[in-house]
């Protein structure tokens, strides 16, 4: 497969990785049921977003990086690739070492429950699939960041028609020229 053929799959996979990580962060990462005598049971769930708010933010950075690869020049693509590697690896570390923040978020949610009496704090049950999916998504995004760095120069860029026009230095008009053009019925901006 040539490097030009990798352009669309890399961009689409970056978008998918960011979307999957964002979705995984919105799911329940730890849950518990509070049992209290004489009170109804209360199920408490903590999402990845509640425990680690940086995870969905970094997932959006991955999505934005995928879109930036489409519109950027070669030099900017390489910077975006470096950013994707740093964000991907940082997010993997954040997800992998975030056990204490999950426990803290569960403790806060349990204490906010109406069934909590002070002595009936339950142990949480971790839902493993969502943090793992988020971590794998960020690992793939970091790997694709290295691909962007390596292949940015071989991928097509947007044409010059999308760039801002550069004014010509030899076309200097005075205010009198603009009024004269209006008097003649011409558009002075042309």
C-alpha positions, 0 to 999 in steps of 0.5 A, a space after each residue: 500500500 502506498 503512502 498516499 493510500 494511507 491518507 484517508 484511512 489514517 484520518 478516518 481512524 483518528 476520528 474513530 479513535 477520538 469518538 470511541 474514547 469520548 464514548 467510552 469516557 461517558 460510560 460507567 467505569 465503576 458502580 456500587 449498590 448501597 444497602 441500608 436497612 429500612 431504606 430502598 437500595 440505591 445504585 450509584 454509577 460513576 462514569 469516566 467523565 465524572 472520575 477523569 474529566 481530562 479523558 473526554 477532553 483529550 478525546 476531542 483533541 484527537 478528533 480535532 487533530 484528525 480534522 487538522 490533518 485534512 486542512 493543514 500544510 506539511 509542516 503543520 501536519 508534522 506538529 499535529 502528529 507530535 501533538 497526537 503522540 503526546 496526547 495519546 500517550 498522556 491519555 493512556 497514562 491518565 487512564 491506566 493510573 486513574 484508579 484512585 480518582 475512580 475510587 474518590 469519585 465513587 466515595 463522593 457519589 456514595 456519600 451523596 446518595 440518600 441511602 448512605 447512612 455513614 456506615 454502609 459504604 459499599 465496595 465498587 465494582 469496576 467495569 473494565 471494558 470502557 477504560 480499556 477501550 479508551 486506553 486502546 483508542 489513545 494508543 492507536 491515536 498515538 501510533 497514528 500520530 507517528 504515521 502522520 509525522 512520517 508520511 505528512 510530506 507525501 500526502 496531498 495538501 489543499 490547493 492555493 485557492 484556499 489560501 488568503 489572496 496576497 495584495 499586489 504591491 504595484 496596485 496602489 490606488 488613491 482615494 481620488 481613483 476610487 471616487 473616479 471609478 464610482 463616477 464612471 460606473 465601475 466597481 472600485 474594488 475590482 
